[in-house]
Amino acid sequence: MRGLSFRFSAKIRPFLWAFALLAAASGCVAFTYTAYYAEKKEMLSYLLQQAAMTADLRLNEIFVRGRDRTPQKALMEILKAERGMPLTAIDIVKAREEMQRLPWVKTVEIERRLPHFLLINLTD
C-alpha cells in the first residue's frame, strides 16, 4: 500500500504559498488586537518612560516657530505636556494630527530635541 502523497501541480503551488503567507500575516494582525498584546504594549511604554526618566530625558522647554494666529493655549491643551515629564510620554504623532485640525494651521512639524526640548514648527 502506497503512502499518501501531497504533491501539487506547479500551477497550484504559488497559490498555496500565497495563501500560507496571507494566513500568517492575518494571524499577526489578529494578535495585535488581543489583550495579551495590549498588556505587553502598556508595559513596554511604561518601561520606556522609566528609562527616559532615568536617562534624564525630561521636558524643560517647548519652542514654537511660526506661530502668528494660533493661540498658545490651544497648542498647550493639545500637547498635554508639563515641565519635568518624560519626553517619550508625549505622543507627537497624535499631537501633530490634532494641531493640523486647528483653524489657522496649515502645516505642523513636531520634533523631540534631546535631552530636554520639544520643537514645534507651525505655518499659520
Residue frames as a rotation matrix with the C-alpha (Angstrom) as fourth column:
MET 1
0.581 0.814 0.000 0.00
0.814 -0.581 0.000 0.00
0.000 0.000 -1.000 0.00
ARG 2
-0.312 -0.712 0.629 1.42
0.697 -0.621 -0.358 3.32
0.646 0.326 0.690 -1.02
GLY 3
-0.422 0.095 -0.901 1.56
0.751 -0.521 -0.407 6.25
-0.508 -0.848 0.148 1.36
LEU 4
0.701 0.709 0.078 -0.40
0.659 -0.601 -0.452 9.37
-0.273 0.368 -0.889 0.67
SER 5
-0.492 -0.852 0.178 1.47
0.851 -0.427 0.307 11.88
-0.185 0.303 0.935 -1.38
PHE 6
0.552 0.649 -0.523 0.58
0.538 -0.757 -0.371 15.55
-0.637 -0.076 -0.767 -1.28
ARG 7
-0.669 -0.732 0.129 2.14
0.541 -0.360 0.760 16.71
-0.510 0.578 0.637 -4.47
PHE 8
0.438 0.795 -0.420 0.56
0.264 -0.560 -0.785 19.68
-0.859 0.232 -0.455 -6.08
SER 9
0.473 -0.228 0.851 0.97
0.878 0.040 -0.478 20.76
0.075 0.973 0.219 -9.63
ALA 10
-0.587 -0.807 -0.064 3.32
0.806 -0.590 0.042 23.59
-0.072 -0.027 0.997 -10.46
LYS 11
-0.409 0.512 0.755 0.32
0.252 -0.732 0.633 25.78
0.877 0.449 0.170 -11.26
ILE 12
0.639 0.758 -0.130 -1.20
0.281 -0.073 0.957 25.45
0.716 -0.648 -0.260 -7.80
ARG 13
0.103 -0.689 -0.717 1.99
0.966 0.241 -0.092 25.69
0.236 -0.684 0.690 -5.70
PRO 14
-0.792 -0.431 0.431 2.40
0.340 -0.899 -0.275 29.53
0.506 -0.071 0.859 -5.90
PHE 15
0.000 0.882 0.472 -1.19
-0.344 -0.443 0.828 29.98
0.939 -0.162 0.303 -4.75
LEU 16
0.637 0.179 -0.750 -0.59
0.532 0.602 0.595 27.71
0.558 -0.778 0.289 -1.77
TRP 17
-0.411 -0.844 -0.344 2.46
0.887 -0.282 -0.366 29.75
0.212 -0.455 0.865 -0.76
ALA 18
-0.691 0.221 0.688 0.48
-0.083 -0.970 0.228 32.97
0.718 0.101 0.688 -1.14
PHE 19
0.432 0.899 -0.071 -2.33
-0.107 0.130 0.986 31.51
0.896 -0.418 0.153 0.96
ALA 20
0.347 -0.384 -0.856 0.14
0.868 0.477 0.138 30.41
0.355 -0.791 0.499 3.67
LEU 21
-0.745 -0.661 0.089 1.73
0.599 -0.721 -0.348 33.87
0.294 -0.206 0.933 3.79
LEU 22
-0.361 0.712 0.602 -1.67
-0.290 -0.699 0.653 35.54
0.886 0.061 0.459 3.90
ALA 23
0.609 0.579 -0.542 -2.75
0.277 0.485 0.829 33.27
0.743 -0.655 0.134 6.76
ALA 24
-0.082 -0.732 -0.677 0.45
0.978 0.073 -0.197 34.05
0.193 -0.678 0.710 8.70
ALA 25
-0.850 -0.213 0.481 0.03
0.208 -0.976 -0.063 37.80
0.483 0.046 0.874 8.15
SER 26
0.079 0.962 0.260 -3.61
-0.236 -0.235 0.943 37.61
0.969 -0.136 0.208 9.24
GLY 27
0.502 0.034 -0.864 -2.53
0.702 0.567 0.430 35.81
0.505 -0.823 0.261 12.39
CYS 28
-0.575 -0.783 -0.240 -0.01
0.799 -0.473 -0.372 38.54
0.178 -0.405 0.897 13.17
VAL 29
-0.663 0.408 0.627 -2.62
-0.192 -0.903 0.385 41.26
0.723 0.135 0.677 12.67
ALA 30
0.421 0.869 -0.260 -5.15
0.020 0.278 0.960 39.42
0.907 -0.409 0.100 14.82
PHE 31
0.046 -0.492 -0.869 -2.53
0.917 0.366 -0.159 39.06
0.397 -0.789 0.468 17.58
THR 32
-0.847 -0.429 0.314 -2.23
0.311 -0.878 -0.363 42.85
0.431 -0.209 0.878 17.86
TYR 33
-0.197 0.859 0.472 -5.89
-0.518 -0.500 0.694 43.01
0.832 -0.108 0.544 18.91
THR 34
0.228 0.264 -0.937 -5.54
0.515 0.785 0.346 40.58
0.827 -0.561 0.043 21.80
ALA 35
0.956 0.161 0.246 -5.48
-0.131 -0.516 0.847 41.58
0.263 -0.841 -0.472 25.46
TYR 36
0.595 -0.799 -0.081 -2.05
0.687 0.454 0.567 39.96
-0.417 -0.393 0.820 25.85
TYR 37
-0.125 -0.642 0.757 -0.55
0.905 -0.387 -0.178 42.28
0.407 0.662 0.629 23.25
ALA 38
0.471 0.377 0.797 -2.24
0.098 -0.921 0.378 45.34
0.877 -0.100 -0.471 24.78
GLU 39
0.986 -0.123 -0.110 -0.86
0.113 0.018 0.993 44.46
-0.120 -0.992 0.032 28.21
LYS 40
0.242 -0.961 0.132 2.68
0.897 0.274 0.348 43.99
-0.371 0.034 0.928 26.86
LYS 41
0.000 -0.186 0.983 2.43
0.700 -0.702 -0.133 47.22
0.714 0.688 0.130 24.88
GLU 42
0.818 0.350 0.457 1.42
-0.077 -0.720 0.689 49.15
0.570 -0.599 -0.562 28.01
MET 43
0.815 -0.561 -0.148 4.26
0.359 0.288 0.888 47.60
-0.455 -0.776 0.436 29.98
LEU 44
0.010 -0.832 0.555 6.76
1.000 0.006 -0.009 48.45
0.004 0.555 0.832 27.23
SER 45
0.289 0.181 0.940 5.51
0.342 -0.937 0.075 52.04
0.894 0.300 -0.333 27.16
TYR 46
0.990 0.088 0.111 5.91
-0.078 -0.309 0.948 52.27
0.118 -0.947 -0.299 30.94
LEU 47
0.511 -0.860 0.010 9.44
0.687 0.415 0.596 50.84
-0.516 -0.298 0.803 30.79
LEU 48
-0.013 -0.485 0.874 10.38
0.884 -0.414 -0.216 53.29
0.467 0.770 0.434 28.04
GLN 49
0.598 0.301 0.743 9.15
-0.001 -0.926 0.377 56.23
0.801 -0.226 -0.554 30.10
GLN 50
0.956 -0.290 -0.050 11.04
0.084 0.102 0.991 55.00
-0.283 -0.951 0.122 33.16
ALA 51
0.204 -0.920 0.334 14.20
0.947 0.272 0.171 54.63
-0.248 0.282 0.927 31.09
ALA 52
0.142 -0.090 0.986 13.73
0.562 -0.813 -0.155 58.17
0.815 0.576 -0.065 29.79
MET 53
0.897 0.206 0.391 13.39
-0.191 -0.616 0.764 59.49
0.399 -0.760 -0.513 33.33
THR 54
0.733 -0.679 -0.029 16.48
0.438 0.440 0.784 57.57
-0.520 -0.587 0.620 34.43
ALA 55
-0.076 -0.770 0.633 18.43
0.997 -0.064 0.043 58.97
0.007 0.635 0.773 31.48
ASP 56
-0.310 0.044 -0.950 17.20
0.409 -0.896 -0.175 62.45
-0.858 -0.442 0.260 32.44
LEU 57
-0.885 0.150 0.441 15.21
0.398 -0.250 0.883 62.91
0.242 0.957 0.162 29.21
ARG 58
-0.159 0.826 -0.541 12.72
0.841 -0.174 -0.512 65.27
-0.517 -0.537 -0.667 30.79
LEU 59
0.171 0.336 0.926 10.85
0.806 -0.589 0.065 68.10
0.567 0.735 -0.371 29.14
ASN 60
-0.411 -0.342 -0.845 12.16
0.773 -0.623 -0.124 71.50
-0.484 -0.704 0.520 30.18
GLU 61
-0.411 0.231 -0.882 11.10
-0.303 -0.947 -0.107 73.80
-0.860 0.224 0.459 27.35
ILE 62
0.154 0.506 0.849 8.85
0.820 0.414 -0.395 73.89
-0.551 0.757 -0.351 24.30
PHE 63
-0.657 -0.389 -0.646 9.94
-0.069 -0.822 0.565 76.06
-0.751 0.415 0.513 21.38
VAL 64
0.312 0.797 0.517 7.31
0.680 0.193 -0.708 77.12
-0.664 0.572 -0.482 18.83
ARG 65
-0.765 -0.557 -0.323 8.34
0.114 -0.611 0.783 78.63
-0.633 0.563 0.531 15.48
GLY 66
-0.937 0.305 0.171 5.99
0.138 -0.128 0.982 80.28
0.321 0.944 0.077 13.01
ARG 67
-0.223 0.902 -0.371 3.01
0.974 0.194 -0.115 80.81
-0.032 -0.387 -0.922 15.32
ASP 68
-0.934 -0.022 0.356 1.18
0.085 -0.983 0.162 84.02
0.346 0.182 0.920 14.43
ARG 69
-0.316 0.919 0.237 -2.57
-0.701 -0.395 0.594 83.48
0.639 0.022 0.769 14.76
THR 70
0.192 0.397 -0.898 -2.86
0.206 0.878 0.432 80.19
0.959 -0.268 0.087 16.61
PRO 71
0.602 0.072 0.796 -3.34
-0.676 -0.486 0.555 80.71
0.426 -0.871 -0.244 20.36
GLN 72
-0.498 -0.866 -0.046 -0.60
-0.637 0.402 -0.658 79.29
0.588 -0.298 -0.752 22.57
LYS 73
-0.353 0.445 0.823 -3.23
-0.800 0.312 -0.512 77.94
-0.484 -0.840 0.246 24.95
ALA 74
0.709 0.653 -0.265 -4.72
-0.687 0.556 -0.468 75.77
-0.158 0.513 0.843 22.18
LEU 75
0.214 -0.726 -0.653 -1.32
-0.508 0.489 -0.710 74.24
0.834 0.484 -0.264 21.44
MET 76
-0.704 -0.534 0.467 -0.63
-0.650 0.222 -0.727 73.50
0.285 -0.816 -0.504 25.10
GLU 77
0.079 0.816 0.572 -4.04
-0.840 0.364 -0.403 71.87
-0.538 -0.449 0.714 25.57
ILE 78
0.779 0.167 -0.604 -3.32
-0.546 0.655 -0.523 69.54
0.308 0.737 0.601 22.66
LEU 79
-0.112 -0.938 -0.330 0.18
-0.471 0.342 -0.813 68.64
0.875 0.065 -0.480 23.88
LYS 80
0.896 0.444 0.011 -0.88
-0.179 0.338 0.924 67.99
0.406 -0.830 0.383 27.48
ALA 81
0.158 -0.942 -0.297 2.78
0.569 0.333 -0.752 68.48
0.807 -0.050 0.588 28.38
GLU 82
0.994 0.065 0.090 4.16
-0.041 -0.538 0.842 69.52
0.103 -0.841 -0.532 31.73
ARG 83
0.258 -0.955 0.147 7.66
-0.759 -0.294 -0.581 70.53
0.598 0.039 -0.800 32.71
GLY 84
-0.334 -0.536 0.775 9.61
-0.903 0.418 -0.100 67.56
-0.270 -0.734 -0.624 34.04
MET 85
0.629 0.594 0.501 7.59
-0.404 0.801 -0.442 64.83
-0.664 0.075 0.744 32.33
PRO 86
-0.220 -0.740 0.635 9.44
0.290 0.572 0.767 62.24
-0.931 0.353 0.089 30.18
LEU 87
-0.462 -0.024 -0.887 9.91
-0.723 -0.570 0.392 63.34
-0.515 0.822 0.245 26.57
THR 88
-0.974 0.049 -0.223 8.83
-0.101 0.785 0.611 59.88
0.205 0.617 -0.760 25.45
ALA 89
-0.584 0.805 -0.102 5.45
0.557 0.306 -0.772 60.31
-0.591 -0.508 -0.627 27.15
ILE 90
-0.138 0.511 -0.848 4.37
-0.469 -0.788 -0.399 62.91
-0.872 0.343 0.349 24.60
ASP 91
0.013 0.252 0.968 2.57
0.694 0.694 -0.190 61.36
-0.719 0.675 -0.166 21.64
ILE 92
-0.525 -0.325 -0.786 3.88
-0.161 -0.869 0.467 63.65
-0.836 0.372 0.404 18.91
VAL 93
-0.943 0.244 0.225 2.01
0.297 0.318 0.901 61.88
0.148 0.916 -0.372 16.12
LYS 94
-0.071 0.975 -0.209 -1.35
0.993 0.089 0.079 62.36
0.096 -0.202 -0.975 17.81
ALA 95
0.039 0.028 -0.999 -0.49
0.468 -0.884 -0.006 65.94
-0.883 -0.467 -0.048 18.80
ARG 96
-0.873 -0.412 -0.261 0.50
-0.048 -0.460 0.887 66.76
-0.485 0.786 0.382 15.22
GLU 97
-0.683 0.680 0.267 -2.78
0.630 0.363 0.687 65.37
0.370 0.637 -0.676 13.87
GLU 98
0.202 0.793 -0.574 -4.80
0.956 -0.287 -0.059 67.40
-0.212 -0.537 -0.817 16.37
MET 99
-0.227 -0.358 -0.906 -2.83
0.215 -0.926 0.312 70.58
-0.950 -0.124 0.287 15.66
GLN 100
-0.958 -0.109 0.264 -3.46
0.270 -0.046 0.962 70.13
-0.093 0.993 0.074 11.93
ARG 101
-0.223 0.967 0.120 -7.19
0.917 0.166 0.363 70.43
0.331 0.191 -0.924 12.68
LEU 102
-0.173 0.137 -0.975 -6.84
0.605 -0.767 -0.214 73.87
-0.777 -0.627 0.050 14.29
PRO 103
0.714 0.694 0.093 -8.42
0.475 -0.382 -0.793 76.62
-0.515 0.610 -0.602 12.16
TRP 104
0.784 -0.399 -0.476 -5.34
-0.532 -0.827 -0.181 78.71
-0.321 0.395 -0.861 11.31
VAL 105
-0.022 -0.901 0.433 -2.79
-0.423 0.401 0.813 75.93
-0.906 -0.165 -0.390 11.00
LYS 106
0.572 0.105 -0.813 -1.58
-0.816 0.170 -0.552 74.82
0.080 0.980 0.184 7.55
THR 107
0.385 -0.515 -0.766 1.38
0.012 0.832 -0.554 72.60
0.923 0.204 0.327 8.44
VAL 108
0.719 -0.184 0.671 2.88
-0.694 -0.129 0.708 71.28
-0.044 -0.975 -0.220 11.66
GLU 109
0.240 -0.683 -0.690 6.14
0.035 0.717 -0.697 69.53
0.970 0.143 0.196 12.45
ILE 110
0.791 -0.015 0.611 6.93
-0.607 -0.143 0.782 68.36
0.076 -0.990 -0.122 15.98
GLU 111
0.273 -0.790 -0.549 10.37
-0.005 0.570 -0.822 67.12
0.962 0.227 0.152 16.97
ARG 112
0.959 -0.168 -0.228 11.94
0.250 0.122 0.961 65.91
-0.134 -0.978 0.159 20.17
ARG 113
0.400 -0.887 0.230 15.28
-0.269 -0.354 -0.896 67.62
0.876 0.296 -0.380 20.69
LEU 114
0.724 -0.157 -0.672 17.14
0.607 0.607 0.513 65.54
0.327 -0.779 0.535 23.23
PRO 115
-0.815 0.104 -0.570 17.75
0.419 0.785 -0.456 65.84
0.400 -0.611 -0.684 26.06
HIS 116
-0.659 0.473 -0.584 15.19
0.560 -0.210 -0.802 68.44
-0.502 -0.856 -0.127 27.20
PHE 117
-0.646 0.327 -0.690 13.37
-0.430 -0.903 -0.025 70.22
-0.631 0.280 0.724 24.38
LEU 118
-0.069 0.677 0.733 10.34
0.777 0.497 -0.386 69.91
-0.626 0.543 -0.560 22.15
LEU 119
-0.814 -0.257 -0.522 10.33
-0.118 -0.806 0.580 71.90
-0.569 0.533 0.626 18.89
ILE 120
0.115 0.900 0.420 7.10
0.689 0.232 -0.686 72.77
-0.715 0.369 -0.594 17.07
ASN 121
-0.917 -0.342 -0.203 7.30
0.064 -0.631 0.773 74.31
-0.393 0.696 0.601 13.58
LEU 122
0.021 0.997 0.077 3.97
0.590 0.050 -0.806 75.84
-0.807 0.062 -0.587 12.54
THR 123
-0.964 -0.078 0.253 2.77
0.246 -0.613 0.750 77.51
0.097 0.786 0.611 9.39
ASP 124
-0.376 0.860 -0.346 -0.30
0.294 -0.243 -0.924 79.63
-0.879 -0.449 -0.161 10.10
